[in-house]
Amino acid sequence: MKRLLVRISSWIFSVLILYVVSFTPLCATAAQETDATRQNTAVHGVPTHDRTNLQSLIEEMVARSPEIKAARERWEAAKAVVPQVQTLPDPKFQVGYQRMPMTDPLQGAIYGFGQDIPFPGKLRLRGEVAQRDAERLEQEYHAIRLRLIASLKEAYYSLHFIHKSMEIVDSNKALLMQFEKTAKARYSVGQAAQQDVFRAQVEISRVLDRLAVLDQQKESLHAAINRLLTRPPAGPLGAPEEIHTTILTVPLQELSQRADQFSPALQASAKRIDRSERSVSLARRQYFPDFDVQALGLRNDRINDNGYQFMVGIKIPLFYESKQKQGVREALATLEGAREDFTAARQDLLFQVKDGFVQAQRAERLIMILRDAIIPQATLALQAAQAGYAVGRVDFLTLLNSLLTLQESQLELHGEMVNHERALARLEAVTGGPLEGMKSERNERS
């Protein structure tokens, strides 16, 4: 009779456990909804509606970044050099007094003007050299702007991944606590080992440890983004908005062509070559002499009469072996160095294009596999493991592994979504701006 009562009580307990487990998906959904609000207030430190828009952050950074401002000022300063070097040297006003002890002494004031005149073509070449310098600094300004925008986007997407990871891990913590209660209940009636309870508690502690690490990473990313925005590192920052996966449809060959034509970094290197070529022409023009023209007026106080004097001087490049010739040699070496720098920069640029392209393609494939196959299958496996553990058909380790597999798959999905957007941000930086020919697809499922 006693054995019969034990069997009946065990059967009733199993039915109750199965009933509770059958409602676990609904409870998990509700927990995720409440966790989303709680995470954004208690963990993330911002309410759900307080979202940080990426475009507004980009506009703020472009307007406030000292690095961008400094690059623009260097460009403005270089533009101001052009008219200076194209202008003749300042004229000289001369005034003096002369007295010549002659039979009929000559004495009186001397006054006039002098002007240095470079050999024809030198001023034009100096202006072209300065103009290429200004154009190079303009491209460097655009390159710095694009690089900082890409850095901000990468930090923003990384912060989105941290927030999503905290939501997933925290919601799974609620499931683990439910597993712990189930294991304790089954252990109390002799249907499970005490090891199941301990293992559930260990996993809960591991979740708390992971949340602490994620919280530290979140704060570090906040500081990194605030640094780019020229804000105080400890300043508040809202949670990122939901990201959209953008399918890249631009072929690799077109991306490489865009980089060749529009990359500011590569254009700056090309301007350096152009500038060096004109420097070579200017150095060769230094073999030709410059001129010094003077016009003087003379006053003879003895006879109360005026005279004039006109002189033309020529600067002879007498030391051309150690001066002008070495100047040409210097300019040619600088030109060859600029050409080699351009080749290296282009090779590095094409590598970055290829690397970003294949990373984006890989992320697109993994997103589809994780979203459409692995995560749905892992969800069904977890539900089956929950039902099986409630009636004693599945051990606790299988149940726990099912939950961890689903969690890692969800984290991997969001990680690949972020990697995809980060790769596109890097491609935009090296190809000169936003990519055309892409279509957006909202990622509703995770």
Buried (B, 14 or more C-beta within 10 A) or exposed (E): EEEEEEEEEBEEBBEEBBEBBEEBEEBBEEBBEEBBEBBBEEBBBBEEEBBBEBEEBBEBBBEEBEBBBEBBEBBEEBBEBBEEBBEEEEEEEBEEEEEEEEEEEBBBBBBBEBBBBBBEEBBBBBBBBBBBBBBBBBBBBBBBBBBBBBBBBBBBBBBBBBBBBBBBBBBBBBBBBBBBEBBBBBBEEEBBBEEBBEBBBEBBEBBEEBBEEBBEBBBBBBBBBBBBBBBEEEEEBBBBEEBEBBEBEBEBEBBBEBBBEBBBBBBBBBBBBBBBBBBBBBBBBBBBBBBBBBBBBBBBEEEEEEEEEEEEBEEEBEEBEEEBBEBBEEBBEBBEEBBEEBEEBBEEBBEBBEBBBEBBBBBBEBBEBBBEEBBEEBBEBBBBBBBBBBBEEBBBEBBBBBBBBBBBBBBBBBBBBBBBBBBBBBBBBBBBBEBEEEEEEEBEEB
